[in-house]
Amino acid sequence: MPVDKPASLTKLGALLRDQDGVVARFQILECGLDDIFIRSRVRRREWVLLHRGVYVDHTGPPTWRQRAWAAVLHYWPAALADESALIAHGLRPEEPSGPPHHSRPVHIAIDQSRRVAKSAGVRIHRYVGLDQLVNHNFSPPRMRLEEALVAVAAKQRREAAAIGCLADGCQSRRTTPSRVAEVLRRHPRLKHRRFLLDVLEDVATGAYSVLEHRYLTRVERPHGLPTAKRQRRVRPGRSAAYRDVEYRIIGLVVELDGRLGHELALDRWDDFDRDIASLVAGDTTIRAGWGQVLEPCRLALGVVRIMRALGWRGMPHPCRPGCALEQLDGET
């Protein structure tokens, strides 16, 4: 049967547009073209080989998305996994164009039953029941956001990094703590599973940043401070705002700033505006950053002293021998 070359080229052009200029040999053959056609494109330097049987339609450095497509097509059926899935979902920045060997590897997921050869610039992860874990209709295909978040968070060595990964996903509004927790419960052998489930319960209360979580678990709870409202939406002026930590009965607001400096004048003015609005409403606002939260006992002492000045009659307690709250014993 003769090949309708114009129709074949039309199909190929649509594939290249949909796949960021990357195409695999098996797709070219499915379009009705052949290896002679492929060799002619490579010979004329219209295409460049990225992986065996996978080509890109230019000779410059491939973009991150082109490297991602090339890895997925090379190991097809496959999908982006872990950090690469988070990039594709928009939770991590893409890398700039450059030689693949100068860039971080592309992480891909394949079914547990497959045995494949390694390829430069690609890191392979095997999953049982992969089809149920993947967004096949996304370009390129990738693991579902919750699956990728759990996989990446579980591999972190440091507590702050694991919390930050989950918080990124929930704060982006693209998923919820309950959906991520549901995925965690399906993986009973996952490293840090119990810890991450506990973190998600805290994220569900509104503690959306690593700094807020540290304040909750290192300052507020261990020292017997009252339970605050978190991320409450208010309208102090013409626009809405969110209060990080609010002790409403006491009239105290704690704003937590995770930035590494207040160099920008606009940032300082925004802070001033929020503080003034709180004072007008009858509230007292204090601000804490990493320097304070990393000394949790000292910060708790300062917060309690302010609370007492505002009329609080609660009973805080030291978190351990030597805690700064022991200084309260001699205070009235």
N, C-alpha and C positions, 0 to 999 in steps of 0.2 A: 504494500500500500504506500503510495507516495506521501512524503512529508510536506505538510503545509507550513513552509518556513516562515512566512509573515505571521501566521497565528502562533507558531512556536516562539518567535522573537517577542511577540506581544506578551505571552505568558511569562517569559524570562524577565522582561522589563518590569512587569508587575512584581515578581518575586524580589528583584533587586531593590525596588522602591520600598517594599514592605520590610526588607531585611537589612536596611542600611548599607546596601551595596555589596552584600555578602551572599554567596550562593554555593551550594554543594553539588558535586558531580551527579549524585542520584537525582537531584531536583532538575538538573539540566537535561538528563536523559528522559525524565518524566515529561518534560516540555516537548519532547520529540526531536531534540538535537543529539549530537554524538561527540565522541572524543576528538574527532578531527576539528570540529567547531571549537572545542575547548583549547586545543593546542594552538589554533590560529590566533585566538584572543591572547593567549600567553605570549606567543611569539611576537605579536605586534605590541606587546607591553600595555595592552588594555586591561589585562587582569594580572594579579599577582597571587601566588600560592601562599596561603596563611597556615594551613595544615594540610596533610595529605587528603586530597579530594575536596578541598574547600578553598574558594577564591574570593578576592575582593576586587572591585572594579576600578582601582586606581593604583598608582605606584608610590604614593606618599605613605607616611606613618599612619597606621590604622588608628581610629578612635577607640575609646574604651568599648562603646557599643558594638563596633565591628569585631573587636577581639572577643567580646562576649558571644555574639552570633556565631563566629567561627568555631569557638569551643563547643557550643551546643550542637551545631551541625556536624562537627567532626565525630562526636560521640552519640549521635542521634540513634534512638530517642533519649533525650537528656533535657535538663533544665538548669538554669542558674541556681546556685545554692549558697547558703551561708552569707558571707560578706557581700558577694557579688549579687545575690538576690536582694539584699538591702539597698545596694546601689541602684539596681533596676527599679525598686519600689520608690526610690526618691529619698531614702533616709540617710544616704551617704553620698558625698560628692563623687562625680565621675572623675577619673584620672584624665589629665591632658593627653593629647595625641603624642605618640612616641614609639620607639622600637619596642616590640613585645618583651624582649629580654631585659629591658630597663624598667618594666612595670611590675606591679604586684600580680600574682597569678589570678586567673579567672577560676572561680570555684564552680564546679558543676556537679549535679546529682544524677546518678544512674541507678537502675534497679540492682538490688543486692545480688541477684543471680548472675549478673554479667561479669565476664572477665575481659578486660581490655588492656591495651598497652598504654604506658604513660606517654604524654606529649609535653613538650616544653611550654611553659607558661600556663599550664592547666593543672588544677588540683582536683582530684576526683573524690567524691563522697558517695557511698553506697547506702541506699535506703530500702527497707522492706515496704512493699506496696506503694511505690513511688507515685503512681498515677493519682492516688488520693491526696497527695501532698502538694500538687503542682497546679498553678494557674496556666493551663494549656492555651488559653485564648489571649494571653499577653504576649507582647513582642519585645524581646525574645521571651520564650516560656521561662517561668521562674517558680521557685518554691513559694507557697503561700506565705504572706507576710508573717503570720503568727509562727509558722514552722521555722522560718529563717531567724526570727527574733530569739526563739527558744534555743536553737542550735548555737547561735553566736554567744548568747548570754551564758550558756552552760560551759563554754570553753574559756571564759575569762578567769584569770587567776585572782584578780583583785575584786573585792566586794563592790567598790565604787563603779568599776567598769561594767559588771553584770547588771547592777541596778540601773546605770545610765542607759544601757542598751534597751532594757524593757521600757524605761521611762520615755526614751525617744519615740518608740513605736506608739505608746499610748497618748503622748502629748501631741503627736502629729494628727490625732483624730482619725487615723486610718484603721485603727483597731481599738479594742477595749481591753482592760485588765481581765474581764471574765472570759473573753475569747482566747487570750493568751494562756490563761490558767487552764482552760479546757484542753488545750494542746499539751500542756505540761502533765496533766493527769493521765494522758494516753501514753506517756513515756516513763513508766515506773523505775527504770534503771538509769535514768538520765542523771548525770553528775549535777550536784547542787539543787536537785529538784525541790527538796523540802524548803531550802532557803529561798529559792526563787518564788515558790508559792506564797511564802510569808511576805516577800517583798510585794507581790501583786496585791495582796490584801491591803497593804499600805498605800500602794499607788491608787487603789480604788477609792481611798479616802480623799484623794486630791493631791497627795505629795508627789508631784510630777517631776521633780528634779532630784539629782543626787544630793544636793545641798539640803533640800527640804526633807528628804528621807533621813539624812544624818541628824537634822534638828529633831525630827520626830523620835528617832530611836536612840539617840545619844544624849539629848537635852531634856525633851519634854517627858517622855515616859519613865526613864530611870530615876528621875528626881522628883516624881510625884506632882508635876505641874498639872493644872487642869487640862482637859482635852479641848483642843482648839478647833474652830472651823477652818477649813482649808479651801483656798481658791474661790472664796465667796465673791460673786459678781456684785459690784456696786456701781452707782452712777454719781460720783462726786462732782462732776461738772458736765460738760457737753458730751463727753464720751464715756463709755463703760470702762471699768478697770476691775482687776482681780486682786484681792488681798491674800498674800501668801499664807499667813497664820494670824487668826483673829480670835482673841479671847473676849467674846462679845459682852459677857456679864461684867467683866472687869473694865472694859473700855480700852484694851491694849491691843495694838496691831504690831506684829513682828514681820518686817519685810526682809526677805532673804535674797541677797544679791550674789550670784555665782560668778560674776565677771571677775577678771583678774586686774581690775583697775577702773577708775572713774575718770579717764583722761578726757572724755568728750564733754564739752560744756553742755550740750543738749541732754546728755544723760543726767547730769547734775540738776538741770532745770526740771526734767521730768520727775526726779526724786523729790525735789522741793515742792513741786505742785501737788504730788500725792500726799506728802506730809502735811501741807497746809490744809488740804481738803479734809484729812482725817481730824486735824485739830479743830477745824470749824464744826465738824460733826460731833465734837466732844470726845474724840479718841486721842490716845497717846500712841505715837509710832516710834519704834526703835528699829534700827537697821543693823543687820549682821551679815558678814561675809564669811569666806572660808577661814580667815584668821581667827574669828570668834568661834565658829562651830567646831573647829578642830581642837578647841579647848572647852569641851562641853560643860565641865563642872563650873568653870569660871563664868561662862555665859549663863548657866542656870542660876548661879548666885545673883548676877546682875538682873535677870528677868524677875526673880522672886522679890528682890528689893523694890523694883518698880511696882510690882503687883501689890506689895504690902503698902507702898505709898498711896496706891489708888484704892486701898480699902479691902484688899483680899485677905481673908482670914483662914485660908487653907493650910494644910500641914505638909509641906514638902519634906523630903528626906534625902540624906546623902546616898549616893549610889554605891559607895564602897568606903572603906577606911581611908582617910586622907582626902576625901572629897571636899571641895571648896565650900559646900553647903554646911559643913560642920561649923563654919564661922557664924552661922545664924543662931547657935545656941546662946550666945551672949547678947543677942540683939532682941529688942522688944518689937 
